[in-house]
Each structure stands twice: as structure tokens, then as C-alpha cells.
Amino acid sequence: MRRSFFAKLTALAAVSVLVLSACGRGEDEPEPQAEETTDPGQGEEQVSLLQTVLDRGTLNCGVNNTVPGFGFDPGTGEIDGFDTEFCRAIATAVLGDPTAIELVPIDAEERFNALRAGEYDVLVRNTTWTSSRDGTEGVAFAHVNFYDGQAMMVRADSGYEKVADMDGTAACVTTGTTTELNLADYAAQVEADIEAVTFAENPQLQEAFIAGRCDGWTSDRSQLAGIRSAWPGSDGGPEALVILDDVMSKEPLAPAVVDGDSDWYDVVNWTVNGLILAEELGVDSGNVAQQASNPDSPQIAAMLGVPFEAATETLEVDHGLGIDNTFMQDVIAAVGNYGEIFDRHVAPLGVERGVNALWTDGGIQYAYPFR
């Protein structure tokens, strides 16, 4: 009872203090506020990379320089290939000049770190779009520019006809890629024990493969086709190698930008999309000027950013991308459409369009409309 009495007395005193404190504060006196914290970036408007590239006057593009057909430097210091054409296309879309680019070679393991660090503005380097990369690497993937799949390359005289035949062997793999995990998954699926021998770059893999440290070389099928096409004659040339038919994974390859910058993402995404749509609509580097002056359809007019004189009205489209509405005219004139780029760089490797054919031709390349 005594303890209960004193507890009640203590509670009553506390309430009294609160009431007196409230009554003693003037009507106009503000309530005490929580201590403010300062955030250096709070309230500051973030400048889009689009504006940075416009101000700089040059596009920095992260690329591969070791894969013939996609991104390759034959020793001249000039990198060329399928992926670098998309760098040129983006530079043209933003700056109106396909030569206003700085190509930055980067290895697979460091490509995302370098992108986040601002070493380049966009990564166009045979990079697979996966959930973990989308969710944990701080990058956003644009429209897929090449659908691929992992394969295995072996010597023509090896006797291997499928990956299942390679039980007890070793395969060369590039570090920092999805390739090593895919190899383990597929080898388990076909019940083959295959050791992964990892290297940072393709030249190191090639040296190890020639030296016999690996029985196979696994990578994206298109990449293997490019490597095979340039195989040294001193080691038998391209005929010394075969690429097995096994499709070990799905590899949707796409350009990537730093996540969270929608203005920059939109420009990259719609440039890639526009190249595919141009082929679908029959607009190429040879007829783009004529189509811009007298378009055959409202769809073509919208893509090229010009008005279309319909029967009852004039149709015009504002893309709202922060660059010239006519950007696709310059892009197509500079690099052609998707099919032209493919035919210049990938077809000579012996790689067929396959799933990279337009959806109208049995493939899965499908472009979104400019409206």
C-alpha cells in the first residue's frame, strides 16, 4: 500500500510539471523543434548526365576491345565493332556527331565499378541483363541490342560433339561474368564434371587455350564466333576450332547506364530502339534523307521527327527527350539501321540473325513506337 501511494504521488507530480510548463509558454512561442540535420545534397537539383554530355561535347563509352565483330582493336589503337556502332549512334543522337566519342576499354570485372565511378557515360560491352545486376549494381539496362546464349568452343579434332562429352575436362572462362556460374549449372545438368579455369581477359584465355591448359572455351556464342574468326594461322586458323551446338544459357546483351537518371536513360534507350524500328519501317542510311522530306507513313514521320500531312490534319510529335526531335535522322544517316549494323559486323563472323531477326521475320527484336 505504501509503495502504491508514493507511485501515484510521483505520477501526479510529473503531470503537474508538464501542465505548468505548457501554461508558461507564450501563445506565439513556437513548439520546440527537433534538431535539424544537414544533407549536402538535399535540396540541390541533380544535373542529368545528358546535360553533362551536352556541355562536354563528347560521349565517353565503355567498351570491349578484345572481341572481333563486337569491340576489337587489331593493334592500331582503333576499336571497331557492333557495340561501338551503338556508341556512335548515341553520340550522334545527343551531339549530332558520330565521331564525338571517347571509347574506354574496360575489363568485365571492373565494368560496373567504372560506370558508377563516372569513367564513362554508358557501357556498351556485351553485357548480360540479369536481375542481380539490375538490382544490386546500381545500373539500368536499356533496350536489348543483341540476344545471345552461352556456348562451348573446342578444337575440331577433340572428338567432343556436345558438352556432355567433356566430363573430366577443363574450360577457360572470363572472370566477372555470368559465364562461370552458367558453366557450373549446365555441366551439372548434363552430368559432366568440368573445371573452370578463369582469366581476366580474352588474350589470356587464348594463350592458355593454345597452351593446352583448357579443353574448351566457354562464352557467349557471338563472342566465340568473333574469336574463332580471328584465330591465328600458327595454331591452325578458324578451321581448327568448332563451336558446339549446346545452348547453355540465355544472354540478353544491352547497354547500361547509372541507375536513377531517367533523362539520360531515355536518350540511350530510345536511340537503340530507334535503330531497330528504322529497319522495321524500311528506313536506312540510303533513303533516310528522302523519307525525312517526304515520309511514307505517319510512323516514319514520327520516328524522324517531322510533320506528316494526313488527309484532314498535320500530325506532329514531340519526343520530349531533351534533344532534337530529328535526332534519328542523324543517327540513321551516320550508322544505318539495326540490320545494316548487323550485316557490317556480325554477319561476316558467320552468325545468322536467328532470334535477332525482327519479330516480323520470326525473331524477337521488337521496337516500340515513336508517337
C-alpha positions as CSV (number, residue, x, y, z in Angstrom):
1,M,0.0,0.0,0.0
2,R,2.8,2.4,0.9
3,R,4.6,1.8,-2.4
4,S,1.4,2.3,-4.3
5,F,0.7,5.6,-2.6
6,F,4.2,7.0,-3.4
7,A,3.9,5.8,-7.0
8,K,0.7,7.7,-7.5
9,L,2.1,10.8,-5.9
10,T,5.1,10.7,-8.2
11,A,2.9,10.3,-11.3
12,L,0.8,13.3,-10.2
13,A,3.8,15.5,-9.7
14,A,5.1,14.7,-13.2
15,V,1.7,15.6,-14.8
16,S,1.7,18.9,-12.9
17,V,5.2,19.8,-14.2
18,L,4.0,19.2,-17.8
19,V,0.9,21.4,-17.3
20,L,2.8,24.2,-15.7
21,S,5.4,24.1,-18.5
22,A,2.7,24.3,-21.2
23,C,0.9,27.2,-19.4
24,G,4.2,29.2,-19.0
25,R,4.9,29.2,-22.8
26,G,3.5,32.2,-24.6
27,E,0.9,31.7,-27.2
28,D,3.2,32.9,-30.0
29,E,6.2,31.0,-28.8
30,P,6.8,28.1,-31.2
31,E,6.9,24.5,-30.1
32,P,10.4,23.1,-29.7
33,Q,11.7,21.5,-32.9
34,A,13.8,18.5,-33.4
35,E,17.4,19.3,-34.2
36,E,17.8,19.7,-38.0
37,T,20.3,17.6,-39.8
38,T,22.1,18.9,-42.9
39,D,22.5,16.9,-46.1
40,P,24.9,18.4,-48.6
41,G,22.8,17.1,-51.5
42,Q,19.4,17.9,-50.0
43,G,17.5,20.5,-52.0
44,E,20.1,20.6,-54.7
45,E,18.8,19.7,-58.2
46,Q,20.8,16.8,-59.7
47,V,22.1,17.6,-63.1
48,S,21.4,14.8,-65.6
49,L,24.3,13.2,-67.4
50,L,22.5,14.3,-70.6
51,Q,23.3,17.9,-69.8
52,T,26.9,16.9,-68.8
53,V,27.5,15.2,-72.1
54,L,26.0,18.2,-74.0
55,D,28.2,20.6,-72.1
56,R,31.3,18.4,-72.5
57,G,30.7,17.9,-76.2
58,T,32.0,14.3,-76.1
59,L,30.4,10.9,-75.2
60,N,32.5,8.6,-73.1
61,C,31.6,5.0,-73.9
62,G,32.8,1.9,-72.0
63,V,33.6,-0.9,-74.5
64,N,35.4,-4.2,-75.1
65,N,38.5,-4.2,-77.3
66,T,39.2,-7.9,-77.5
67,V,36.2,-9.4,-79.3
68,P,36.3,-9.3,-83.1
69,G,33.0,-8.2,-84.6
70,F,31.8,-6.5,-81.4
71,G,34.6,-4.4,-80.0
72,F,38.1,-5.1,-81.2
73,D,41.4,-3.3,-81.5
74,P,43.6,-5.1,-84.0
75,G,46.7,-3.3,-82.6
76,T,46.1,0.1,-84.3
77,G,44.5,1.8,-81.3
78,E,41.2,2.0,-83.2
79,I,38.3,0.0,-81.7
80,D,35.5,-1.1,-84.0
81,G,32.6,-3.4,-84.0
82,F,28.9,-3.9,-83.4
83,D,28.9,-2.5,-79.9
84,T,31.0,0.6,-80.8
85,E,28.4,1.4,-83.5
86,F,25.8,1.9,-80.7
87,C,28.3,4.3,-79.0
88,R,28.5,6.3,-82.3
89,A,24.7,6.2,-82.6
90,I,24.2,7.7,-79.0
91,A,26.9,10.3,-79.7
92,T,25.1,11.3,-82.9
93,A,21.7,11.4,-81.1
94,V,23.0,13.8,-78.4
95,L,25.7,15.7,-80.1
96,G,25.0,15.3,-83.8
97,D,28.4,13.9,-84.4
98,P,29.3,10.2,-84.6
99,T,33.0,11.0,-84.0
100,A,32.4,12.9,-80.8
101,I,33.2,9.8,-78.7
102,E,35.9,8.6,-76.4
103,L,36.0,4.8,-76.4
104,V,37.1,3.5,-73.0
105,P,38.3,-0.2,-72.9
106,I,37.3,-1.9,-69.7
107,D,37.5,-5.5,-68.5
108,A,34.5,-7.5,-67.4
109,E,35.3,-7.5,-63.7
110,E,35.6,-3.7,-63.3
111,R,32.9,-2.5,-65.8
112,F,30.2,-1.7,-63.3
113,N,32.5,-0.1,-60.8
114,A,33.9,2.1,-63.6
115,L,30.4,3.1,-64.7
116,R,29.4,4.1,-61.2
117,A,32.6,6.0,-60.8
118,G,31.9,8.1,-63.9
119,E,34.7,6.8,-66.0
120,Y,32.3,6.7,-68.9
121,D,28.7,7.7,-69.6
122,V,27.3,4.4,-71.0
123,L,28.5,0.9,-71.0
124,V,28.1,-0.9,-74.4
125,R,30.2,-4.0,-73.8
126,N,28.4,-7.4,-74.5
127,T,26.9,-7.2,-71.0
128,T,24.1,-9.5,-69.9
129,W,21.0,-8.0,-68.3
130,T,20.3,-10.0,-65.1
131,S,18.2,-9.4,-62.0
132,S,21.1,-9.1,-59.6
133,R,22.9,-6.6,-61.9
134,D,19.7,-4.6,-62.3
135,G,19.0,-4.7,-58.6
136,T,22.4,-4.5,-56.8
137,E,25.0,-3.0,-59.2
138,G,23.3,0.4,-59.4
139,V,22.8,0.3,-63.2
140,A,19.9,0.4,-65.5
141,F,19.7,-1.6,-68.8
142,A,18.4,-0.1,-72.0
143,H,16.7,-1.9,-74.9
144,V,18.5,-5.3,-75.6
145,N,20.7,-4.8,-78.7
146,F,21.7,-8.5,-79.0
147,Y,20.1,-11.7,-77.9
148,D,22.8,-14.3,-77.3
149,G,23.4,-17.6,-75.5
150,Q,26.4,-19.2,-73.9
151,A,28.2,-21.9,-75.9
152,M,31.4,-24.0,-75.8
153,M,34.3,-23.9,-78.3
154,V,36.7,-26.8,-78.7
155,R,39.3,-28.0,-81.1
156,A,37.9,-29.6,-84.2
157,D,39.9,-32.8,-83.6
158,S,38.9,-33.1,-79.9
159,G,36.2,-35.6,-80.6
160,Y,33.7,-33.6,-78.4
161,E,30.3,-33.3,-80.1
162,K,28.4,-31.9,-77.1
163,V,29.2,-30.5,-73.7
164,A,28.2,-33.8,-72.0
165,D,31.2,-35.5,-73.7
166,M,33.6,-33.2,-71.8
167,D,33.3,-35.0,-68.4
168,G,36.7,-34.7,-66.6
169,T,38.0,-31.7,-68.6
170,A,38.7,-28.0,-68.0
171,A,37.2,-25.0,-69.7
172,C,38.6,-21.4,-70.0
173,V,36.2,-18.8,-68.5
174,T,36.4,-15.0,-68.1
175,T,36.1,-13.7,-64.6
176,G,33.5,-11.2,-63.6
177,T,30.9,-12.6,-66.0
178,T,27.8,-14.8,-65.7
179,T,29.8,-17.4,-67.7
180,E,31.3,-19.3,-64.8
181,L,28.0,-19.9,-62.9
182,N,26.3,-20.9,-66.2
183,L,29.0,-23.4,-66.9
184,A,28.6,-25.0,-63.4
185,D,24.8,-25.1,-63.8
186,Y,24.9,-26.6,-67.3
187,A,27.6,-29.1,-66.5
188,A,25.6,-30.4,-63.6
189,Q,22.5,-30.6,-65.8
190,V,24.3,-32.8,-68.4
191,E,26.3,-34.7,-65.6
192,A,29.7,-33.6,-66.7
193,D,32.5,-32.6,-64.3
194,I,34.1,-29.6,-65.9
195,E,36.7,-27.5,-64.1
196,A,36.5,-23.7,-64.7
197,V,39.9,-22.1,-65.3
198,T,39.4,-18.3,-65.0
199,F,41.2,-15.4,-66.6
200,A,40.6,-11.6,-66.6
201,E,40.8,-11.0,-70.4
202,N,40.4,-12.9,-73.7
203,P,44.1,-12.7,-74.7
204,Q,45.0,-14.5,-71.5
205,L,42.3,-17.2,-72.3
206,Q,43.6,-17.6,-75.8
207,E,47.2,-18.1,-74.6
208,A,46.0,-20.7,-72.1
209,F,43.8,-22.5,-74.6
210,I,46.7,-22.7,-77.2
211,A,49.0,-24.0,-74.4
212,G,46.5,-26.8,-73.7
213,R,45.5,-25.7,-70.2
214,C,41.9,-25.8,-71.2
215,D,40.0,-28.4,-73.3
216,G,37.2,-25.9,-74.1
217,W,36.5,-22.2,-74.1
218,T,33.0,-21.1,-73.0
219,S,31.5,-17.7,-73.6
220,D,28.6,-16.0,-75.5
221,R,28.2,-17.8,-78.8
222,S,28.7,-14.5,-80.7
223,Q,31.9,-13.8,-78.8
224,L,33.3,-17.2,-79.6
225,A,32.4,-16.7,-83.3
226,G,34.4,-13.5,-83.3
227,I,37.4,-15.1,-81.6
228,R,37.3,-18.1,-83.9
229,S,37.2,-15.8,-87.0
230,A,40.5,-14.2,-86.0
231,W,42.2,-17.4,-84.7
232,P,45.9,-17.3,-85.5
233,G,47.1,-19.3,-88.5
234,S,50.0,-20.5,-86.5
235,D,47.5,-22.5,-84.5
236,G,45.5,-23.8,-87.4
237,G,43.3,-20.8,-88.1
238,P,39.5,-20.8,-87.7
239,E,39.2,-24.3,-89.1
240,A,41.0,-25.6,-86.1
241,L,38.0,-24.8,-83.8
242,V,34.3,-25.7,-83.7
243,I,31.5,-24.3,-81.6
244,L,29.3,-27.0,-80.1
245,D,25.5,-26.8,-80.6
246,D,24.7,-26.7,-76.9
247,V,22.8,-23.5,-75.8
248,M,23.9,-23.2,-72.2
249,S,22.0,-20.1,-71.2
250,K,20.1,-17.0,-72.3
251,E,22.2,-13.9,-72.6
252,P,20.3,-10.7,-73.4
253,L,23.0,-8.1,-74.0
254,A,22.2,-4.5,-73.5
255,P,23.7,-1.0,-73.0
256,A,23.8,0.1,-69.3
257,V,23.8,3.4,-67.6
258,V,23.9,4.5,-63.9
259,D,20.5,4.0,-62.3
260,G,18.3,6.9,-61.3
261,D,19.0,9.3,-64.2
262,S,15.8,9.0,-66.3
263,D,16.7,11.7,-68.8
264,W,19.9,10.1,-69.8
265,Y,18.4,6.6,-69.7
266,D,15.6,7.7,-72.0
267,V,18.0,9.0,-74.7
268,V,20.1,5.8,-74.7
269,N,17.1,3.6,-74.7
270,W,15.2,5.4,-77.5
271,T,18.3,5.6,-79.7
272,V,18.7,1.8,-79.5
273,N,15.0,1.3,-80.0
274,G,15.0,3.7,-83.0
275,L,17.7,1.7,-84.8
276,I,15.5,-1.4,-84.6
277,L,12.4,0.5,-85.6
278,A,14.2,2.0,-88.6
279,E,14.8,-1.4,-90.0
280,E,11.3,-2.5,-89.3
281,L,9.9,0.6,-91.2
282,G,12.4,0.2,-94.1
283,V,14.4,3.4,-93.3
284,D,18.1,3.1,-93.9
285,S,21.2,5.2,-94.4
286,G,20.4,5.3,-98.2
287,N,16.9,6.6,-98.0
288,V,16.6,8.5,-94.7
289,A,17.0,11.9,-96.3
290,Q,14.2,11.2,-98.7
291,Q,12.0,9.8,-96.0
292,A,12.6,12.9,-93.9
293,S,11.4,15.2,-96.6
294,N,8.5,13.0,-97.8
295,P,7.8,10.2,-95.3
296,D,5.8,7.2,-96.5
297,S,3.8,6.9,-93.2
298,P,3.0,8.7,-90.0
299,Q,5.1,6.1,-88.1
300,I,8.2,7.0,-90.2
301,A,7.4,10.8,-89.8
302,A,7.1,10.4,-86.0
303,M,10.4,8.5,-85.7
304,L,12.2,11.1,-87.8
305,G,10.7,14.0,-86.0
306,V,8.9,15.6,-89.0
307,P,5.3,16.5,-89.6
308,F,3.1,14.2,-91.6
309,E,0.4,15.7,-93.8
310,A,-2.6,13.4,-93.2
311,A,-5.9,13.7,-95.1
312,T,-7.6,16.0,-92.6
313,E,-4.7,17.3,-90.4
314,T,-1.0,17.7,-89.9
315,L,0.4,15.2,-87.4
316,E,3.4,16.2,-85.3
317,V,5.2,14.5,-82.5
318,D,7.4,16.0,-79.7
319,H,9.6,13.2,-78.2
320,G,10.3,15.3,-75.1
321,L,13.8,13.7,-74.7
322,G,15.8,16.9,-74.3
323,I,17.5,16.5,-77.7
324,D,16.5,17.5,-81.2
325,N,13.2,15.8,-82.4
326,T,15.1,14.9,-85.6
327,F,17.8,13.0,-83.8
328,M,17.0,9.7,-85.5
329,Q,17.6,11.3,-88.9
330,D,21.2,12.0,-88.0
331,V,21.6,8.6,-86.3
332,I,20.4,6.6,-89.3
333,A,22.5,8.7,-91.7
334,A,25.6,8.1,-89.6
335,V,25.4,4.3,-88.7
336,G,22.4,2.9,-90.7
337,N,19.6,0.9,-89.1
338,Y,20.0,-2.2,-86.9
339,G,20.1,-4.6,-89.9
340,E,22.9,-2.5,-91.6
341,I,25.0,-2.6,-88.4
342,F,24.4,-6.4,-88.0
343,D,25.4,-7.0,-91.6
344,R,28.6,-5.0,-91.3
345,H,29.9,-6.6,-88.2
346,V,28.2,-9.8,-87.1
347,A,27.2,-11.5,-90.4
348,P,30.9,-11.7,-91.5
349,L,31.5,-13.9,-88.4
350,G,29.1,-16.5,-89.8
351,V,26.5,-15.6,-87.2
352,E,22.9,-15.7,-88.6
353,R,20.2,-13.3,-87.4
354,G,18.3,-16.0,-85.6
355,V,16.4,-14.6,-82.7
356,N,17.9,-11.2,-83.5
357,A,15.8,-11.0,-86.6
358,L,12.9,-8.6,-86.5
359,W,9.7,-10.0,-85.0
360,T,8.1,-9.7,-88.4
361,D,10.8,-12.1,-89.7
362,G,10.5,-14.7,-87.0
363,G,12.9,-13.2,-84.5
364,I,12.2,-11.4,-81.2
365,Q,13.7,-7.9,-82.0
366,Y,10.7,-5.7,-81.4
367,A,10.8,-1.9,-81.4
368,Y,8.4,0.4,-79.5
369,P,6.6,3.1,-81.5
370,F,7.5,6.8,-81.6
371,R,4.2,8.5,-81.1
